[in-house]
Amino acid sequence: MTWDEKIKDFENFLRFERNFSDNTLDAYLRDVRKLRDFAEFDMNDTGPLVITYENIQEFLYHLSKKKFSERTQARWISSIKAFFKYLVEDEAREDNPATLLEGPKLGLYLPDTLSFDDVNRIIKAINISTDLGRRNHCMIEVLYGCGLRVSELIDLKMSNINFKESYLKVEGKGDKARFVPLAAYTAELIKQYIKEIRSKYKINKKCEDILFLNSRGSSMSRVIVFIIIKELTEKAGINKKISPHTFRHSFATHLLQNGADLRYIQEMLGHSSITTTEIYTHLKNEELRDVILNYHPRNKE
């Protein structure tokens, strides 16, 4: 069996049996293909059914010298372990050479968030005198107001917006659908965008139900959304590394700061486990620590 054959089988397993999202699937396959390339060119064409634990360690050591982050290294190991676990379950191998692999110890990852003032500064940096500016304004308000992932934003369908009941049906990771409340302010912006901006486009037939379109009437790419936000952040003078996901983090953090129950936030974000959502309690604790250090009279002495 060749690497490409087993990687294709692995892809089908992740896609159809594990229901992986396209982005997670791409990351896993990219990591395993790195191992394939190393095995073929630096290990005398060692195949996936005979590669050893020592071979995989050599590959990981080779990559670690390139100064990738610990989080990236941990993902490589996760991908490789999943691949060889699949080969064993598929009875392609009797042993699992990745069983003893251990990832680097990771500290608690606290995502960057924006203050409410920062969000407003970014929105004020948008030139809403243009059609594209008004579209971008609406996109950012939906990102922040509904806590969407960027993939969920660009795939959002008009048929999944219920203005009467004030909610969005969001198709998230693993094709899991969830319902997110739609604030009146955000709903009004969407209505205006549909009526006054989107209606001007000559729309590609495949994209007739997609809410946010580019100037050619087709669906937008993740990269374009990243670029739009990067340019607006620089224009607003905010010195943070901001991505579309930052608005999702800010959505959750601001809800928690204003008293929302963590279980409700979990539902709105579409997290399958409450432990994923609990990261925002750490953000709140960090904020509380800063308040104590900055304002407690004992710390001013």
N, C-alpha and C positions, 0 to 999 in steps of 0.2 A: 504493500500500500504506500502511495506517495503522500507527501505532506499536503499537497493541494487537494487530494481526494478526501483525506481525513479532516482537513479544515473545512471543506464544503459540507461534509456530514455534520461537523460540529456547528456550523452556521445554521443548518436546517434544524438541528436540535434546539439551539438557543431561540431561534425565531418562532418555531411552531410548537415546541413542547414547553419551553420556559417563558415564552411570550416576551422576550427582551425587546425593549424599544430600539429603534434604528441607531440612535446615538450610542447606547451602551453596547449594542452588538458590534458596531464599527470599532469601538475601542478594544473589545476583547479580540476581535479578529486581527486588528492591527498589531497587537502585542504578540499574538501567536505567530504571525507572519514574520516578525522580527527574529523570533527563535528559529523559524524555518530557514530564513536567509543565512543566519549564523551557522546553523548545522550544515547547510549545503556548501557554503563557501569557506568556512573556517574549520570544519570538522569532517572533511572528506565525505561529504554527502551523507551524513548520518540520518537515517530515517526516523519517523515518529514512533515506530514500534520497537526500536532498539536503542534509542537515546537513553542515557543514564542520568542519575542524580548528579554525578560529578560533571557531566557535560552541561547540564542546565545551570549548575553553580558557576561554571566557567563563563557561560553566556551572561549571567547576571552580573558577575564581577566585571566583565568587559563593559557592560552598559553603565555600571556604577561609577566608573572612572570618568564618565562624561558629565558628571555633576548634575544629574537629574535630581529633582526634589524627592524627598522621602515618600511623599504621597504618590508620585508617579511610579516609583519603584514598588510600592505596595500594590499598585494596580497591576503591574506586570506579573507579579507573583500570583495575584488572585486569578488573572486570566489563564496563566499557565497551569495552575492547579485545577481550574475548571476544565481545561482541555484534556488533561490526562485522566481526571476522574471520569470524564465522558468516555474516553477510550477503554477504560476498565469496565464501565457499565455496559458498553457496547460489545464487550468481549473481544476487542481488538488486541488488548494487552492483558496479561495476567497480573502484572505488577504495576504500581504507580510510582514512577521516579520522582514525582513532585510532592509526595506525602510529607517529607521532612523539611520542605522549604518553609522558611520563616521570614515574614516581612519585617521591615524596620518598625521600631516602636514609634507610633504617631502621637503627638500631643493633641490636645483638644483643639479642633479647628473651629474658630469663631469667624464667621463670614463678615465681610464689610457690610455696613448698612449706611443708609442715608438718614439724616434728620429730616423732619418735615420741612424745615426751612431749605435744606439742600434740594429736596424734591421740587419745591416751588422755584428755586433759582434755576434749575435745569429747564423747567417748563417755561419760565420767562425768557430763556435764551432762544426759544423756538420762534422763528419768523412765521407768525400765523397769517401773514398777508398773502401767502402762497398756498396753493393746493397741497403741495407736498408737506409744507409746514403744518397745515391743519391735520393732515393724515398722521404725521409724526406725533403731534400733540395728542391725538386720540389714542394712538398706540401706547404711548407712555402712560397715559391715564388708565388704560386697561391693564397694563402690566402691573402698575402700582395699586390700582383699585381692586384688582381681582386676584393678585398673587400668582399670575400665570408663569409657567416656564416659557422660554422663547419659542420652543417647538410648538407649544400649545397656542401661543399667540398667532404664529404665522399659519397655523392650520385651522384657526377658529372659523366656524361656519355660521353664516347668517341664520340658517335654519335652526341653529342651536341657541339662538338668543330669544328669550321669552320676555318681551318688554312688559307684557300684561302682568305677569307674576314676578317680574324683576329678578331673573336669574340667568346664568349662562350654563349650558351643558358643556363641560370640558372633557375632551377625550385625551386622557393622560397616558403615563407610562404603562406599557403592557396592555394597551387598549382598555384601560380601566376608566370608566366614565364617572364624573362627579358633578355636583351642582353647586355653583358658586353664586352667592347673592350679588345682585347688580345694583349699586347705588344710583339714586336718581340723577345725580350730577354726571356720572359716567355714562348712564343710559342716554341722556340728552346729547352728549358729545358724539356717541355712536350714531344716533339718529341723524344728527346734522351732517356727519361725515358721509353716511350712506346717501342722503338726499342731495347734498350740495357738492360733494367731491367725487365719490365713487361713481355716481350716475354719469359723470362726464367721460369715463373710460370706455374704450372699446375693449370689452372683456373677452378673454380667451374662454372658449366653451368649457374647458376642463376646470375653470376657476370661477364659474358663475355663482357658486355658493360660498366662496372664500371671502371673508370680510376685508382683510387688508391686502391691497394689490399694489404692485409697482406701476410706474407710468405707462407700461406696455400692456396693462390689464392682466398680468399674470401674478401668481403667488410670489410672495417675497421670500428671500433666503435668510437664514440665520445670520450670515456674514453681514448683510446689509443692515440688519437691526443693530448688530454690534457696532458697526461703523457710525451709524446715526447717533447712538448713545455716546460713543467716544467723543465725537465732534461737539455734541451739545455740552458734555461735561467740561471739556476744555474751554468752551466759550463761556460757560458759567463760572469758570475760575475755581472749580472744585478739584483739589489735589488728591484724589483717590483713584484707585484702579476700579472703575465702574463697568459693570456688564449688565445685560438684561436681567440676570439672576439677582443682581443687587436690589432691584426693585421688589422682587419676590421676598427676599430677606427682610427688606424694610417694611413691606406689607405685614409680615408676621410679627416683627418686632414691635411695630406701632400698635397693632391689635393687643398684644400682650401688655404693653405699657399702659394701655387704656382700660385694662381690666378684663379682656376677653379670656374665656376658658380655654386651656391648652387643647382639650379634646375637640373643640369647635375649630380651632386653628388647624389641627391635624386633618380634619375633614376637608376644610377649604383648600389646603395645600395638596391633598391627595397622598399623604404619607401613609404607607401601609402599617408602619409601626410608630407608636407614640415616642419611642426613644429618639427617632430622627427629629421629631418636632421639639424635643426637650432641649435641643441646643439653644433655642431662643431664651430659655430660662437662664442659661449661662450669660447670655448677652445682657439680660436684665440685672443679673447679679454683678456683672462688670460695671454697669452703670451705677448701681447702688454703691459699690466700692468707691468709685470716683467721687460720688456725692459726699460720702463720709470723709474721704481724704481731703476734699477741697473745702468743705463747709463746717466740719465739726470743730468747735473751738479749741479742743486739745491739740489738733493738728496745725493750728495757726500760731501756737506758741513757739 
